Amino acid sequence: MPIVVTSILAAFESIGNVSNLSNLGIKSITYYLSTTFIAVILGLILVTLIEPGISKPSKFMQQKINSLQESNLQKLVLDITEIVESETSQSLNSGKIQDLQKTLTKIAQGNNSADDLKQKALKLIGSLELRSKLSNDSKPTDKSNLSIKDFLLLQIEKTLINPFEALASKNVLAIIIFTMLFGGALTTIGPSKEKIFEINRAINLSVMKIIHMIMYFCPLGVFGLIAEVTSSLGIEVFSRLGLYILCVLLGLAIHLFIILPFIVYTTSKVSPKQFFTAIKPSLMVAFSTSSSSATLPINLQCVEENLKVDKRISKFVLPLGSTINMDGTALYEAVAAVFIAQLFGVSLDFQSQIIVALTAALASMGAAGIPAAGTVTMSMVLAAVGLPIEGIGIILAVDRPLDMCRTAVNVASDATGCVVIDSIEKSKSLFS
């Protein structure tokens, strides 16, 4: 919570007086929101296609279910449930079998064929068996009946509470909204705001120091988590994590090497080779430090000296972007949420994925520009669709290399925004 609060206040300090927020600020925020949602949608598409968290049951179970010839979907659900009860009585308890039947009944009510139902059933059975091995306590919360409208109304209700209560209850969304209102108001009160911003900078640095100290002990915790998971699942967990890593890296690569260069070229005619040559130093620092904040000085130097961006634009756009523009983090959080849902046998429908997209975009804006900050705000995304927070422990073991890659994407997106806005401002001045 201190990370979220101090990071957002730091962003408002870089903006200045919000009452005088110019078109430059509006353009910057519009760009950041646009690329963040593009990254989230890309991540959701890839994780849905690759299905890294899906595990199928034994070949015998697959043969038995695939051999069913029943065309009535409701009767087929009962037949599948009976097979599962008779063949997996030791691995799946009655509660998980009831979860399976409930989910299959919901699928049967949709526009699905018998073959579609059988294939989805096999995926769910495999995930439920995996969940039973992972933990007997971690259980998803049923939020399948929560519409997008209900979700948004619920989030609004959750934000209208005492901010100290929100801090105590770890209500990240309420804290983000309150801090944005407080930060915006703070920028309008004159010289006295500097004292508060100075205190905020000191708190922010102190909290980061604490995080860095914790990270020294993180390998021990990761070792314990992986030892426990491996003892339950065996080598199977590594194949799941391998596909998860592939999915995240593929999404980050597409965003970094295709989407961002396309945006740069179409708006400023800067070639991809020229762009990446110019920002190469900042990408290397971002990759090695996993910190957008630590990369800010070198990123400023790259865009100003190598890409010839106006210093008035770079000094506004980049500090703001290093705090709230986290394309790589948003993509990672969306992929990780769906991956954990697949592991725990939770079928996320279209509206649930929209909820994931909205929450991942918002959570990434609340993440600080320091190592592993995206993992901290992951809890907000998981809670939105009723997934157990314990799922974060499974992906924590491979988070560091992914954090390095997504930070590079975050920094490249900041530089892209700088070039785009500079190009728009220059073209406007030419025609004015």
Secondary structure, 3 states (H helix, E strand, C coil): CHHHHHHHHHHHHHHCCHHHCCHHHHHHHHHHHHHHHHHHHHHHHHHHHHCCCCCCCCHHHHHHHHCCCCCCHHHHHHHHHHHHHHHCCCCCCHHHHHHHHHHHHHHHCCCCCHHHHHHHHHHHHHHHHHHHHHCCCCCCCCCCCCCHHHHHHHHHHHHCCCHHHHHHCCCHHHHHHHHHHHHHHHCCCCCCHHHHHHHHHHHHHHHHHHHHHHHHHHHHHHHHHHHHHHHHHCCHHHHHHHHHHHHHHHHHHHHHHHHHHHHHHHHHCCCHHHHHHHHHHHHHHHHHHCCHHHHHHHHHHHHHHHCCCCHHHHHHHHHHHHHHCCHHHHHHHHHHHHHHHHHCCCCCCHHHHHHHHHHHHHHHHCCCCCCCHHHHHHHHHHHHCCCCCCHHHHHHHHHHHHHHHHHHHHHHHHHHHHHHHHHHHHHHHHHC
